[in-house]
Amino acid sequence: QVQLVESGGGLGQPGGSLRLSCAASGFTFSTMAMNWYRQAPGKERELVACIGSAGDTRTYAHSVKGRFTVSRDNGKNTVYLQMNSLKPEDTAVYYCNVRWFAFDSGENVYWGQGTQVTVSS
């Protein structure tokens, strides 16, 4: 079955850096675009970054563009989120996500368990 396992969260200071990882299994990772979402306390889950299957296309939310970088290693079935110039408003649970549509089962959406990122001085 599909599994997504995030790691690398923790406590960061404003202006500091963290690197999140998402280890994927149960599907052909190299053919799928991958996404990072985050959810702050009391707020809706928001899309942070997306990366195409080959890693050639990358998109970011305006709030993180220029500070975060999404990348992937298809040989390791892993997607990363490098977080630089951290701000307190980056505090959230970060989730790895993949989705696709199948004619027999409809939309398939998968989430990791999430990893907590806290940015505070």
Sequence and secondary structure as in RCSB ss.txt:
>XXXX:A:sequence
QVQLVESGGGLGQPGGSLRLSCAASGFTFSTMAMNWYRQAPGKERELVACIGSAGDTRTYAHSVKGRFTVSRDNG
KNTVYLQMNSLKPEDTAVYYCNVRWFAFDSGENVYWGQGTQVTVSS
>XXXX:A:secstr
  EEEEE  EEE TT  EEEEEEEESS GGGS EEEEEE TTS  EEEEEE TTS  EEE TTTTTTEEEEEETT
TTEEEEEE S  GGG EEEEEEEEEEETTTEEEEEE   EEEEE  
